[in-house]
Amino acid sequence: MQAGILEIDVHGLNAEDAIQAIEKKLSGAGSGVYRIRVIHGFHGGTRIHDAIRRELGYGLEPRIQRIVSGYNQGITELVLREY
């Protein structure tokens, strides 16, 4: 993990529990955090990936500027501010 990037692994959670865990991580993120990397997996993680975009997407969560795919399909990154 890099400084300024928080990671949360939500493997094994259903979409609702994953969103709650992500929101908790988001609310605890300090001013030095510019990204939250959500590790949800690829095969079963697509429901979580879709829920992130649906629940936390553009205009729904003021702290999130944008949502981007990570370096692999099992990761979604929430950009809080540009580095």
mmCIF file of the N, C-alpha and C atoms, coordinates in Angstrom:
data_MODEL
# 
_entry.id   MODEL 
# 
loop_
_atom_site.group_PDB 
_atom_site.id 
_atom_site.type_symbol 
_atom_site.label_atom_id 
_atom_site.label_alt_id 
_atom_site.label_comp_id 
_atom_site.label_asym_id 
_atom_site.label_entity_id 
_atom_site.label_seq_id 
_atom_site.pdbx_PDB_ins_code 
_atom_site.Cartn_x 
_atom_site.Cartn_y 
_atom_site.Cartn_z 
_atom_site.occupancy 
_atom_site.B_iso_or_equiv 
_atom_site.pdbx_formal_charge 
_atom_site.auth_seq_id 
_atom_site.auth_comp_id 
_atom_site.auth_asym_id 
_atom_site.auth_atom_id 
_atom_site.pdbx_PDB_model_num 
ATOM 1   N N  . MET A 1 1  ? 0.846   -1.186  0.000   1.00 0.00 ? 1  MET A N  1 
ATOM 2   C CA . MET A 1 1  ? 0.000   0.000   0.000   1.00 0.00 ? 1  MET A CA 1 
ATOM 3   C C  . MET A 1 1  ? 0.886   1.242   0.000   1.00 0.00 ? 1  MET A C  1 
ATOM 4   N N  . GLN A 1 2  ? 0.516   2.208   -0.798  1.00 0.00 ? 2  GLN A N  1 
ATOM 5   C CA . GLN A 1 2  ? 1.254   3.460   -0.893  1.00 0.00 ? 2  GLN A CA 1 
ATOM 6   C C  . GLN A 1 2  ? 0.671   4.471   0.081   1.00 0.00 ? 2  GLN A C  1 
ATOM 7   N N  . ALA A 1 3  ? 1.484   5.435   0.493   1.00 0.00 ? 3  ALA A N  1 
ATOM 8   C CA . ALA A 1 3  ? 0.979   6.510   1.345   1.00 0.00 ? 3  ALA A CA 1 
ATOM 9   C C  . ALA A 1 3  ? -0.099  7.269   0.575   1.00 0.00 ? 3  ALA A C  1 
ATOM 10  N N  . GLY A 1 4  ? -1.175  7.595   1.239   1.00 0.00 ? 4  GLY A N  1 
ATOM 11  C CA . GLY A 1 4  ? -2.256  8.324   0.594   1.00 0.00 ? 4  GLY A CA 1 
ATOM 12  C C  . GLY A 1 4  ? -3.294  7.448   -0.060  1.00 0.00 ? 4  GLY A C  1 
ATOM 13  N N  . ILE A 1 5  ? -3.033  6.138   -0.105  1.00 0.00 ? 5  ILE A N  1 
ATOM 14  C CA . ILE A 1 5  ? -3.994  5.196   -0.672  1.00 0.00 ? 5  ILE A CA 1 
ATOM 15  C C  . ILE A 1 5  ? -4.404  4.209   0.411   1.00 0.00 ? 5  ILE A C  1 
ATOM 16  N N  . LEU A 1 6  ? -5.682  4.173   0.706   1.00 0.00 ? 6  LEU A N  1 
ATOM 17  C CA . LEU A 1 6  ? -6.214  3.175   1.629   1.00 0.00 ? 6  LEU A CA 1 
ATOM 18  C C  . LEU A 1 6  ? -6.726  2.001   0.826   1.00 0.00 ? 6  LEU A C  1 
ATOM 19  N N  . GLU A 1 7  ? -6.546  0.801   1.346   1.00 0.00 ? 7  GLU A N  1 
ATOM 20  C CA . GLU A 1 7  ? -7.078  -0.384  0.692   1.00 0.00 ? 7  GLU A CA 1 
ATOM 21  C C  . GLU A 1 7  ? -8.114  -1.032  1.591   1.00 0.00 ? 7  GLU A C  1 
ATOM 22  N N  . ILE A 1 8  ? -9.141  -1.550  0.964   1.00 0.00 ? 8  ILE A N  1 
ATOM 23  C CA . ILE A 1 8  ? -10.139 -2.316  1.676   1.00 0.00 ? 8  ILE A CA 1 
ATOM 24  C C  . ILE A 1 8  ? -10.464 -3.551  0.846   1.00 0.00 ? 8  ILE A C  1 
ATOM 25  N N  . ASP A 1 9  ? -10.423 -4.702  1.478   1.00 0.00 ? 9  ASP A N  1 
ATOM 26  C CA . ASP A 1 9  ? -10.712 -5.967  0.804   1.00 0.00 ? 9  ASP A CA 1 
ATOM 27  C C  . ASP A 1 9  ? -12.112 -6.406  1.217   1.00 0.00 ? 9  ASP A C  1 
ATOM 28  N N  . VAL A 1 10 ? -13.005 -6.482  0.248   1.00 0.00 ? 10 VAL A N  1 
ATOM 29  C CA . VAL A 1 10 ? -14.398 -6.836  0.541   1.00 0.00 ? 10 VAL A CA 1 
ATOM 30  C C  . VAL A 1 10 ? -14.767 -8.198  -0.043  1.00 0.00 ? 10 VAL A C  1 
ATOM 31  N N  . HIS A 1 11 ? -13.760 -9.040  -0.318  1.00 0.00 ? 11 HIS A N  1 
ATOM 32  C CA . HIS A 1 11 ? -14.023 -10.410 -0.759  1.00 0.00 ? 11 HIS A CA 1 
ATOM 33  C C  . HIS A 1 11 ? -14.955 -11.089 0.248   1.00 0.00 ? 11 HIS A C  1 
ATOM 34  N N  . GLY A 1 12 ? -15.899 -11.838 -0.242  1.00 0.00 ? 12 GLY A N  1 
ATOM 35  C CA . GLY A 1 12 ? -16.765 -12.619 0.641   1.00 0.00 ? 12 GLY A CA 1 
ATOM 36  C C  . GLY A 1 12 ? -17.951 -11.859 1.202   1.00 0.00 ? 12 GLY A C  1 
ATOM 37  N N  . LEU A 1 13 ? -17.993 -10.546 0.998   1.00 0.00 ? 13 LEU A N  1 
ATOM 38  C CA . LEU A 1 13 ? -19.136 -9.766  1.477   1.00 0.00 ? 13 LEU A CA 1 
ATOM 39  C C  . LEU A 1 13 ? -20.190 -9.663  0.378   1.00 0.00 ? 13 LEU A C  1 
ATOM 40  N N  . ASN A 1 14 ? -21.442 -9.521  0.782   1.00 0.00 ? 14 ASN A N  1 
ATOM 41  C CA . ASN A 1 14 ? -22.450 -9.225  -0.227  1.00 0.00 ? 14 ASN A CA 1 
ATOM 42  C C  . ASN A 1 14 ? -22.352 -7.739  -0.558  1.00 0.00 ? 14 ASN A C  1 
ATOM 43  N N  . ALA A 1 15 ? -23.046 -7.320  -1.595  1.00 0.00 ? 15 ALA A N  1 
ATOM 44  C CA . ALA A 1 15 ? -22.908 -5.940  -2.081  1.00 0.00 ? 15 ALA A CA 1 
ATOM 45  C C  . ALA A 1 15 ? -23.288 -4.924  -1.008  1.00 0.00 ? 15 ALA A C  1 
ATOM 46  N N  . GLU A 1 16 ? -24.360 -5.168  -0.278  1.00 0.00 ? 16 GLU A N  1 
ATOM 47  C CA . GLU A 1 16 ? -24.812 -4.220  0.750   1.00 0.00 ? 16 GLU A CA 1 
ATOM 48  C C  . GLU A 1 16 ? -23.775 -4.065  1.860   1.00 0.00 ? 16 GLU A C  1 
ATOM 49  N N  . ASP A 1 17 ? -23.245 -5.183  2.350   1.00 0.00 ? 17 ASP A N  1 
ATOM 50  C CA . ASP A 1 17 ? -22.228 -5.123  3.406   1.00 0.00 ? 17 ASP A CA 1 
ATOM 51  C C  . ASP A 1 17 ? -20.938 -4.482  2.895   1.00 0.00 ? 17 ASP A C  1 
ATOM 52  N N  . ALA A 1 18 ? -20.606 -4.744  1.641   1.00 0.00 ? 18 ALA A N  1 
ATOM 53  C CA . ALA A 1 18 ? -19.403 -4.144  1.054   1.00 0.00 ? 18 ALA A CA 1 
ATOM 54  C C  . ALA A 1 18 ? -19.543 -2.627  0.979   1.00 0.00 ? 18 ALA A C  1 
ATOM 55  N N  . ILE A 1 19 ? -20.702 -2.141  0.555   1.00 0.00 ? 19 ILE A N  1 
ATOM 56  C CA . ILE A 1 19 ? -20.920 -0.688  0.476   1.00 0.00 ? 19 ILE A CA 1 
ATOM 57  C C  . ILE A 1 19 ? -20.817 -0.067  1.860   1.00 0.00 ? 19 ILE A C  1 
ATOM 58  N N  . GLN A 1 20 ? -21.386 -0.722  2.873   1.00 0.00 ? 20 GLN A N  1 
ATOM 59  C CA . GLN A 1 20 ? -21.294 -0.203  4.245   1.00 0.00 ? 20 GLN A CA 1 
ATOM 60  C C  . GLN A 1 20 ? -19.847 -0.146  4.718   1.00 0.00 ? 20 GLN A C  1 
ATOM 61  N N  . ALA A 1 21 ? -19.062 -1.168  4.415   1.00 0.00 ? 21 ALA A N  1 
ATOM 62  C CA . ALA A 1 21 ? -17.648 -1.193  4.805   1.00 0.00 ? 21 ALA A CA 1 
ATOM 63  C C  . ALA A 1 21 ? -16.872 -0.093  4.077   1.00 0.00 ? 21 ALA A C  1 
ATOM 64  N N  . ILE A 1 22 ? -17.182 0.115   2.810   1.00 0.00 ? 22 ILE A N  1 
ATOM 65  C CA . ILE A 1 22 ? -16.511 1.161   2.030   1.00 0.00 ? 22 ILE A CA 1 
ATOM 66  C C  . ILE A 1 22 ? -16.876 2.538   2.579   1.00 0.00 ? 22 ILE A C  1 
ATOM 67  N N  . GLU A 1 23 ? -18.143 2.756   2.906   1.00 0.00 ? 23 GLU A N  1 
ATOM 68  C CA . GLU A 1 23 ? -18.564 4.042   3.463   1.00 0.00 ? 23 GLU A CA 1 
ATOM 69  C C  . GLU A 1 23 ? -17.892 4.309   4.804   1.00 0.00 ? 23 GLU A C  1 
ATOM 70  N N  . LYS A 1 24 ? -17.714 3.268   5.609   1.00 0.00 ? 24 LYS A N  1 
ATOM 71  C CA . LYS A 1 24 ? -17.013 3.421   6.889   1.00 0.00 ? 24 LYS A CA 1 
ATOM 72  C C  . LYS A 1 24 ? -15.553 3.806   6.660   1.00 0.00 ? 24 LYS A C  1 
ATOM 73  N N  . LYS A 1 25 ? -14.904 3.155   5.699   1.00 0.00 ? 25 LYS A N  1 
ATOM 74  C CA . LYS A 1 25 ? -13.506 3.473   5.366   1.00 0.00 ? 25 LYS A CA 1 
ATOM 75  C C  . LYS A 1 25 ? -13.411 4.911   4.842   1.00 0.00 ? 25 LYS A C  1 
ATOM 76  N N  . LEU A 1 26 ? -14.378 5.302   4.024   1.00 0.00 ? 26 LEU A N  1 
ATOM 77  C CA . LEU A 1 26 ? -14.412 6.650   3.466   1.00 0.00 ? 26 LEU A CA 1 
ATOM 78  C C  . LEU A 1 26 ? -14.575 7.698   4.564   1.00 0.00 ? 26 LEU A C  1 
ATOM 79  N N  . SER A 1 27 ? -15.459 7.448   5.512   1.00 0.00 ? 27 SER A N  1 
ATOM 80  C CA . SER A 1 27 ? -15.685 8.428   6.575   1.00 0.00 ? 27 SER A CA 1 
ATOM 81  C C  . SER A 1 27 ? -14.481 8.548   7.504   1.00 0.00 ? 27 SER A C  1 
ATOM 82  N N  . GLY A 1 28 ? -13.676 7.493   7.595   1.00 0.00 ? 28 GLY A N  1 
ATOM 83  C CA . GLY A 1 28 ? -12.487 7.530   8.446   1.00 0.00 ? 28 GLY A CA 1 
ATOM 84  C C  . GLY A 1 28 ? -11.230 8.000   7.733   1.00 0.00 ? 28 GLY A C  1 
ATOM 85  N N  . ALA A 1 29 ? -11.343 8.258   6.447   1.00 0.00 ? 29 ALA A N  1 
ATOM 86  C CA . ALA A 1 29 ? -10.160 8.664   5.668   1.00 0.00 ? 29 ALA A CA 1 
ATOM 87  C C  . ALA A 1 29 ? -9.759  10.090  6.029   1.00 0.00 ? 29 ALA A C  1 
ATOM 88  N N  . GLY A 1 30 ? -8.519  10.263  6.377   1.00 0.00 ? 30 GLY A N  1 
ATOM 89  C CA . GLY A 1 30 ? -8.004  11.584  6.719   1.00 0.00 ? 30 GLY A CA 1 
ATOM 90  C C  . GLY A 1 30 ? -7.713  12.419  5.486   1.00 0.00 ? 30 GLY A C  1 
ATOM 91  N N  . SER A 1 31 ? -7.248  13.633  5.714   1.00 0.00 ? 31 SER A N  1 
ATOM 92  C CA . SER A 1 31 ? -7.003  14.568  4.618   1.00 0.00 ? 31 SER A CA 1 
ATOM 93  C C  . SER A 1 31 ? -5.841  14.144  3.719   1.00 0.00 ? 31 SER A C  1 
ATOM 94  N N  . GLY A 1 32 ? -4.971  13.270  4.202   1.00 0.00 ? 32 GLY A N  1 
ATOM 95  C CA . GLY A 1 32 ? -3.848  12.808  3.391   1.00 0.00 ? 32 GLY A CA 1 
ATOM 96  C C  . GLY A 1 32 ? -4.213  11.712  2.407   1.00 0.00 ? 32 GLY A C  1 
ATOM 97  N N  . VAL A 1 33 ? -5.408  11.185  2.525   1.00 0.00 ? 33 VAL A N  1 
ATOM 98  C CA . VAL A 1 33 ? -5.849  10.097  1.644   1.00 0.00 ? 33 VAL A CA 1 
ATOM 99  C C  . VAL A 1 33 ? -6.419  10.685  0.362   1.00 0.00 ? 33 VAL A C  1 
ATOM 100 N N  . TYR A 1 34 ? -5.912  10.208  -0.766  1.00 0.00 ? 34 TYR A N  1 
ATOM 101 C CA . TYR A 1 34 ? -6.432  10.691  -2.047  1.00 0.00 ? 34 TYR A CA 1 
ATOM 102 C C  . TYR A 1 34 ? -7.107  9.591   -2.856  1.00 0.00 ? 34 TYR A C  1 
ATOM 103 N N  . ARG A 1 35 ? -6.962  8.326   -2.445  1.00 0.00 ? 35 ARG A N  1 
ATOM 104 C CA . ARG A 1 35 ? -7.618  7.209   -3.120  1.00 0.00 ? 35 ARG A CA 1 
ATOM 105 C C  . ARG A 1 35 ? -7.979  6.122   -2.129  1.00 0.00 ? 35 ARG A C  1 
ATOM 106 N N  . ILE A 1 36 ? -9.082  5.461   -2.414  1.00 0.00 ? 36 ILE A N  1 
ATOM 107 C CA . ILE A 1 36 ? -9.430  4.241   -1.696  1.00 0.00 ? 36 ILE A CA 1 
ATOM 108 C C  . ILE A 1 36 ? -9.502  3.135   -2.730  1.00 0.00 ? 36 ILE A C  1 
ATOM 109 N N  . ARG A 1 37 ? -8.680  2.125   -2.529  1.00 0.00 ? 37 ARG A N  1 
ATOM 110 C CA . ARG A 1 37 ? -8.613  0.984   -3.452  1.00 0.00 ? 37 ARG A CA 1 
ATOM 111 C C  . ARG A 1 37 ? -9.487  -0.132  -2.872  1.00 0.00 ? 37 ARG A C  1 
ATOM 112 N N  . VAL A 1 38 ? -10.538 -0.472  -3.596  1.00 0.00 ? 38 VAL A N  1 
ATOM 113 C CA . VAL A 1 38 ? -11.469 -1.509  -3.169  1.00 0.00 ? 38 VAL A CA 1 
ATOM 114 C C  . VAL A 1 38 ? -11.132 -2.797  -3.916  1.00 0.00 ? 38 VAL A C  1 
ATOM 115 N N  . ILE A 1 39 ? -10.771 -3.809  -3.160  1.00 0.00 ? 39 ILE A N  1 
ATOM 116 C CA . ILE A 1 39 ? -10.443 -5.108  -3.734  1.00 0.00 ? 39 ILE A CA 1 
ATOM 117 C C  . ILE A 1 39 ? -11.670 -5.990  -3.558  1.00 0.00 ? 39 ILE A C  1 
ATOM 118 N N  . HIS A 1 40 ? -12.329 -6.313  -4.668  1.00 0.00 ? 40 HIS A N  1 
ATOM 119 C CA . HIS A 1 40 ? -13.578 -7.065  -4.590  1.00 0.00 ? 40 HIS A CA 1 
ATOM 120 C C  . HIS A 1 40 ? -13.528 -8.374  -5.347  1.00 0.00 ? 40 HIS A C  1 
ATOM 121 N N  . GLY A 1 41 ? -12.483 -8.621  -6.082  1.00 0.00 ? 41 GLY A N  1 
ATOM 122 C CA . GLY A 1 41 ? -12.400 -9.845  -6.868  1.00 0.00 ? 41 GLY A CA 1 
ATOM 123 C C  . GLY A 1 41 ? -13.114 -9.682  -8.201  1.00 0.00 ? 41 GLY A C  1 
ATOM 124 N N  . PHE A 1 42 ? -12.882 -10.623 -9.086  1.00 0.00 ? 42 PHE A N  1 
ATOM 125 C CA . PHE A 1 42 ? -13.437 -10.509 -10.422 1.00 0.00 ? 42 PHE A CA 1 
ATOM 126 C C  . PHE A 1 42 ? -14.706 -11.331 -10.597 1.00 0.00 ? 42 PHE A C  1 
ATOM 127 N N  . HIS A 1 43 ? -14.651 -12.603 -10.336 1.00 0.00 ? 43 HIS A N  1 
ATOM 128 C CA . HIS A 1 43 ? -15.800 -13.466 -10.632 1.00 0.00 ? 43 HIS A CA 1 
ATOM 129 C C  . HIS A 1 43 ? -17.016 -13.117 -9.787  1.00 0.00 ? 43 HIS A C  1 
ATOM 130 N N  . GLY A 1 44 ? -16.900 -13.160 -8.484  1.00 0.00 ? 44 GLY A N  1 
ATOM 131 C CA . GLY A 1 44 ? -18.025 -12.799 -7.623  1.00 0.00 ? 44 GLY A CA 1 
ATOM 132 C C  . GLY A 1 44 ? -18.073 -11.313 -7.316  1.00 0.00 ? 44 GLY A C  1 
ATOM 133 N N  . GLY A 1 45 ? -17.027 -10.591 -7.651  1.00 0.00 ? 45 GLY A N  1 
ATOM 134 C CA . GLY A 1 45 ? -16.929 -9.184  -7.293  1.00 0.00 ? 45 GLY A CA 1 
ATOM 135 C C  . GLY A 1 45 ? -17.650 -8.236  -8.241  1.00 0.00 ? 45 GLY A C  1 
ATOM 136 N N  . THR A 1 46 ? -18.192 -8.757  -9.329  1.00 0.00 ? 46 THR A N  1 
ATOM 137 C CA . THR A 1 46 ? -18.857 -7.860  -10.274 1.00 0.00 ? 46 THR A CA 1 
ATOM 138 C C  . THR A 1 46 ? -20.104 -7.229  -9.661  1.00 0.00 ? 46 THR A C  1 
ATOM 139 N N  . ARG A 1 47 ? -20.790 -7.928  -8.781  1.00 0.00 ? 47 ARG A N  1 
ATOM 140 C CA . ARG A 1 47 ? -21.950 -7.331  -8.099  1.00 0.00 ? 47 ARG A CA 1 
ATOM 141 C C  . ARG A 1 47 ? -21.507 -6.164  -7.223  1.00 0.00 ? 47 ARG A C  1 
ATOM 142 N N  . ILE A 1 48 ? -20.388 -6.323  -6.556  1.00 0.00 ? 48 ILE A N  1 
ATOM 143 C CA . ILE A 1 48 ? -19.869 -5.244  -5.714  1.00 0.00 ? 48 ILE A CA 1 
ATOM 144 C C  . ILE A 1 48 ? -19.405 -4.085  -6.589  1.00 0.00 ? 48 ILE A C  1 
ATOM 145 N N  . HIS A 1 49 ? -18.725 -4.397  -7.675  1.00 0.00 ? 49 HIS A N  1 
ATOM 146 C CA . HIS A 1 49 ? -18.278 -3.359  -8.613  1.00 0.00 ? 49 HIS A CA 1 
ATOM 147 C C  . HIS A 1 49 ? -19.471 -2.533  -9.101  1.00 0.00 ? 49 HIS A C  1 
ATOM 148 N N  . ASP A 1 50 ? -20.536 -3.200  -9.495  1.00 0.00 ? 50 ASP A N  1 
ATOM 149 C CA . ASP A 1 50 ? -21.736 -2.506  -9.970  1.00 0.00 ? 50 ASP A CA 1 
ATOM 150 C C  . ASP A 1 50 ? -22.390 -1.693  -8.859  1.00 0.00 ? 50 ASP A C  1 
ATOM 151 N N  . ALA A 1 51 ? -22.416 -2.241  -7.645  1.00 0.00 ? 51 ALA A N  1 
ATOM 152 C CA . ALA A 1 51 ? -23.014 -1.536  -6.501  1.00 0.00 ? 51 ALA A CA 1 
ATOM 153 C C  . ALA A 1 51 ? -22.222 -0.274  -6.168  1.00 0.00 ? 51 ALA A C  1 
ATOM 154 N N  . ILE A 1 52 ? -20.906 -0.338  -6.270  1.00 0.00 ? 52 ILE A N  1 
ATOM 155 C CA . ILE A 1 52 ? -20.071 0.841   -6.006  1.00 0.00 ? 52 ILE A CA 1 
ATOM 156 C C  . ILE A 1 52 ? -20.463 1.961   -6.963  1.00 0.00 ? 52 ILE A C  1 
ATOM 157 N N  . ARG A 1 53 ? -20.565 1.650   -8.220  1.00 0.00 ? 53 ARG A N  1 
ATOM 158 C CA . ARG A 1 53 ? -20.934 2.666   -9.209  1.00 0.00 ? 53 ARG A CA 1 
ATOM 159 C C  . ARG A 1 53 ? -22.360 3.170   -8.999  1.00 0.00 ? 53 ARG A C  1 
ATOM 160 N N  . ARG A 1 54 ? -23.253 2.293   -8.618  1.00 0.00 ? 54 ARG A N  1 
ATOM 161 C CA . ARG A 1 54 ? -24.652 2.667   -8.413  1.00 0.00 ? 54 ARG A CA 1 
ATOM 162 C C  . ARG A 1 54 ? -24.841 3.498   -7.135  1.00 0.00 ? 54 ARG A C  1 
ATOM 163 N N  . GLU A 1 55 ? -24.174 3.114   -6.057  1.00 0.00 ? 55 GLU A N  1 
ATOM 164 C CA . GLU A 1 55 ? -24.385 3.748   -4.752  1.00 0.00 ? 55 GLU A CA 1 
ATOM 165 C C  . GLU A 1 55 ? -23.458 4.930   -4.477  1.00 0.00 ? 55 GLU A C  1 
ATOM 166 N N  . LEU A 1 56 ? -22.265 4.904   -5.054  1.00 0.00 ? 56 LEU A N  1 
ATOM 167 C CA . LEU A 1 56 ? -21.260 5.920   -4.729  1.00 0.00 ? 56 LEU A CA 1 
ATOM 168 C C  . LEU A 1 56 ? -20.816 6.730   -5.948  1.00 0.00 ? 56 LEU A C  1 
ATOM 169 N N  . GLY A 1 57 ? -21.465 6.525   -7.075  1.00 0.00 ? 57 GLY A N  1 
ATOM 170 C CA . GLY A 1 57 ? -21.065 7.155   -8.331  1.00 0.00 ? 57 GLY A CA 1 
ATOM 171 C C  . GLY A 1 57 ? -21.222 8.663   -8.341  1.00 0.00 ? 57 GLY A C  1 
ATOM 172 N N  . TYR A 1 58 ? -21.016 9.219   -9.499  1.00 0.00 ? 58 TYR A N  1 
ATOM 173 C CA . TYR A 1 58 ? -20.976 10.659  -9.706  1.00 0.00 ? 58 TYR A CA 1 
ATOM 174 C C  . TYR A 1 58 ? -22.152 11.379  -9.044  1.00 0.00 ? 58 TYR A C  1 
ATOM 175 N N  . GLY A 1 59 ? -21.841 12.320  -8.172  1.00 0.00 ? 59 GLY A N  1 
ATOM 176 C CA . GLY A 1 59 ? -22.844 13.147  -7.525  1.00 0.00 ? 59 GLY A CA 1 
ATOM 177 C C  . GLY A 1 59 ? -23.519 12.523  -6.321  1.00 0.00 ? 59 GLY A C  1 
ATOM 178 N N  . LEU A 1 60 ? -23.275 11.249  -6.055  1.00 0.00 ? 60 LEU A N  1 
ATOM 179 C CA . LEU A 1 60 ? -23.937 10.579  -4.938  1.00 0.00 ? 60 LEU A CA 1 
ATOM 180 C C  . LEU A 1 60 ? -23.139 10.677  -3.644  1.00 0.00 ? 60 LEU A C  1 
ATOM 181 N N  . GLU A 1 61 ? -21.839 10.714  -3.739  1.00 0.00 ? 61 GLU A N  1 
ATOM 182 C CA . GLU A 1 61 ? -20.956 10.831  -2.572  1.00 0.00 ? 61 GLU A CA 1 
ATOM 183 C C  . GLU A 1 61 ? -20.027 12.005  -2.831  1.00 0.00 ? 61 GLU A C  1 
ATOM 184 N N  . PRO A 1 62 ? -20.207 13.114  -2.095  1.00 0.00 ? 62 PRO A N  1 
ATOM 185 C CA . PRO A 1 62 ? -19.446 14.336  -2.384  1.00 0.00 ? 62 PRO A CA 1 
ATOM 186 C C  . PRO A 1 62 ? -17.925 14.199  -2.304  1.00 0.00 ? 62 PRO A C  1 
ATOM 187 N N  . ARG A 1 63 ? -17.416 13.297  -1.489  1.00 0.00 ? 63 ARG A N  1 
ATOM 188 C CA . ARG A 1 63 ? -15.958 13.169  -1.365  1.00 0.00 ? 63 ARG A CA 1 
ATOM 189 C C  . ARG A 1 63 ? -15.317 12.453  -2.537  1.00 0.00 ? 63 ARG A C  1 
ATOM 190 N N  . ILE A 1 64 ? -16.109 11.704  -3.299  1.00 0.00 ? 64 ILE A N  1 
ATOM 191 C CA . ILE A 1 64 ? -15.566 10.936  -4.416  1.00 0.00 ? 64 ILE A CA 1 
ATOM 192 C C  . ILE A 1 64 ? -15.662 11.757  -5.695  1.00 0.00 ? 64 ILE A C  1 
ATOM 193 N N  . GLN A 1 65 ? -14.495 12.070  -6.277  1.00 0.00 ? 65 GLN A N  1 
ATOM 194 C CA . GLN A 1 65 ? -14.463 12.824  -7.526  1.00 0.00 ? 65 GLN A CA 1 
ATOM 195 C C  . GLN A 1 65 ? -14.783 11.951  -8.727  1.00 0.00 ? 65 GLN A C  1 
ATOM 196 N N  . ARG A 1 66 ? -14.232 10.730  -8.698  1.00 0.00 ? 66 ARG A N  1 
ATOM 197 C CA . ARG A 1 66 ? -14.487 9.803   -9.797  1.00 0.00 ? 66 ARG A CA 1 
ATOM 198 C C  . ARG A 1 66 ? -14.165 8.387   -9.354  1.00 0.00 ? 66 ARG A C  1 
ATOM 199 N N  . ILE A 1 67 ? -14.668 7.433   -10.115 1.00 0.00 ? 67 ILE A N  1 
ATOM 200 C CA . ILE A 1 67 ? -14.429 6.019   -9.859  1.00 0.00 ? 67 ILE A CA 1 
ATOM 201 C C  . ILE A 1 67 ? -13.738 5.446   -11.088 1.00 0.00 ? 67 ILE A C  1 
ATOM 202 N N  . VAL A 1 68 ? -12.624 4.749   -10.853 1.00 0.00 ? 68 VAL A N  1 
ATOM 203 C CA . VAL A 1 68 ? -11.868 4.181   -11.974 1.00 0.00 ? 68 VAL A CA 1 
ATOM 204 C C  . VAL A 1 68 ? -11.590 2.706   -11.714 1.00 0.00 ? 68 VAL A C  1 
ATOM 205 N N  . SER A 1 69 ? -11.417 1.970   -12.793 1.00 0.00 ? 69 SER A N  1 
ATOM 206 C CA . SER A 1 69 ? -11.017 0.577   -12.672 1.00 0.00 ? 69 SER A CA 1 
ATOM 207 C C  . SER A 1 69 ? -9.567  0.536   -12.233 1.00 0.00 ? 69 SER A C  1 
ATOM 208 N N  . GLY A 1 70 ? -9.239  -0.442  -11.436 1.00 0.00 ? 70 GLY A N  1 
ATOM 209 C CA . GLY A 1 70 ? -7.870  -0.582  -10.961 1.00 0.00 ? 70 GLY A CA 1 
ATOM 210 C C  . GLY A 1 70 ? -6.989  -1.232  -11.996 1.00 0.00 ? 70 GLY A C  1 
ATOM 211 N N  . TYR A 1 71 ? -5.821  -1.644  -11.576 1.00 0.00 ? 71 TYR A N  1 
ATOM 212 C CA . TYR A 1 71 ? -4.872  -2.258  -12.492 1.00 0.00 ? 71 TYR A CA 1 
ATOM 213 C C  . TYR A 1 71 ? -5.296  -3.665  -12.895 1.00 0.00 ? 71 TYR A C  1 
ATOM 214 N N  . ASN A 1 72 ? -6.321  -4.204  -12.259 1.00 0.00 ? 72 ASN A N  1 
ATOM 215 C CA . ASN A 1 72 ? -6.933  -5.442  -12.750 1.00 0.00 ? 72 ASN A CA 1 
ATOM 216 C C  . ASN A 1 72 ? -8.440  -5.367  -12.517 1.00 0.00 ? 72 ASN A C  1 
ATOM 217 N N  . GLN A 1 73 ? -9.179  -6.290  -13.089 1.00 0.00 ? 73 GLN A N  1 
ATOM 218 C CA . GLN A 1 73 ? -10.642 -6.215  -13.060 1.00 0.00 ? 73 GLN A CA 1 
ATOM 219 C C  . GLN A 1 73 ? -11.239 -6.474  -11.682 1.00 0.00 ? 73 GLN A C  1 
ATOM 220 N N  . GLY A 1 74 ? -10.465 -6.939  -10.754 1.00 0.00 ? 74 GLY A N  1 
ATOM 221 C CA . GLY A 1 74 ? -10.948 -7.219  -9.406  1.00 0.00 ? 74 GLY A CA 1 
ATOM 222 C C  . GLY A 1 74 ? -10.777 -6.052  -8.453  1.00 0.00 ? 74 GLY A C  1 
ATOM 223 N N  . ILE A 1 75 ? -10.402 -4.889  -8.996  1.00 0.00 ? 75 ILE A N  1 
ATOM 224 C CA . ILE A 1 75 ? -10.147 -3.717  -8.165  1.00 0.00 ? 75 ILE A CA 1 
ATOM 225 C C  . ILE A 1 75 ? -10.866 -2.510  -8.753  1.00 0.00 ? 75 ILE A C  1 
ATOM 226 N N  . THR A 1 76 ? -11.481 -1.732  -7.871  1.00 0.00 ? 76 THR A N  1 
ATOM 227 C CA . THR A 1 76 ? -12.075 -0.453  -8.245  1.00 0.00 ? 76 THR A CA 1 
ATOM 228 C C  . THR A 1 76 ? -11.478 0.600   -7.333  1.00 0.00 ? 76 THR A C  1 
ATOM 229 N N  . GLU A 1 77 ? -11.103 1.733   -7.900  1.00 0.00 ? 77 GLU A N  1 
ATOM 230 C CA . GLU A 1 77 ? -10.487 2.800   -7.105  1.00 0.00 ? 77 GLU A CA 1 
ATOM 231 C C  . GLU A 1 77 ? -11.405 4.014   -7.034  1.00 0.00 ? 77 GLU A C  1 
ATOM 232 N N  . LEU A 1 78 ? -11.559 4.518   -5.827  1.00 0.00 ? 78 LEU A N  1 
ATOM 233 C CA . LEU A 1 78 ? -12.353 5.720   -5.580  1.00 0.00 ? 78 LEU A CA 1 
ATOM 234 C C  . LEU A 1 78 ? -11.372 6.884   -5.447  1.00 0.00 ? 78 LEU A C  1 
ATOM 235 N N  . VAL A 1 79 ? -11.434 7.816   -6.340  1.00 0.00 ? 79 VAL A N  1 
ATOM 236 C CA . VAL A 1 79 ? -10.514 8.966   -6.347  1.00 0.00 ? 79 VAL A CA 1 
ATOM 237 C C  . VAL A 1 79 ? -11.152 10.092  -5.551  1.00 0.00 ? 79 VAL A C  1 
ATOM 238 N N  . LEU A 1 80 ? -10.516 10.439  -4.434  1.00 0.00 ? 80 LEU A N  1 
ATOM 239 C CA . LEU A 1 80 ? -11.020 11.499  -3.570  1.00 0.00 ? 80 LEU A CA 1 
ATOM 240 C C  . LEU A 1 80 ? -10.479 12.858  -4.009  1.00 0.00 ? 80 LEU A C  1 
ATOM 241 N N  . ARG A 1 81 ? -9.258  12.842  -4.507  1.00 0.00 ? 81 ARG A N  1 
ATOM 242 C CA . ARG A 1 81 ? -8.653  14.057  -5.064  1.00 0.00 ? 81 ARG A CA 1 
ATOM 243 C C  . ARG A 1 81 ? -7.488  13.606  -5.921  1.00 0.00 ? 81 ARG A C  1 
ATOM 244 N N  . GLU A 1 82 ? -7.083  14.468  -6.825  1.00 0.00 ? 82 GLU A N  1 
ATOM 245 C CA . GLU A 1 82 ? -5.952  14.136  -7.686  1.00 0.00 ? 82 GLU A CA 1 
ATOM 246 C C  . GLU A 1 82 ? -4.661  14.249  -6.886  1.00 0.00 ? 82 GLU A C  1 
ATOM 247 N N  . TYR A 1 83 ? -3.729  13.373  -7.158  1.00 0.00 ? 83 TYR A N  1 
ATOM 248 C CA . TYR A 1 83 ? -2.448  13.357  -6.449  1.00 0.00 ? 83 TYR A CA 1 
ATOM 249 C C  . TYR A 1 83 ? -1.552  14.437  -6.959  1.00 0.00 ? 83 TYR A C  1 
# 
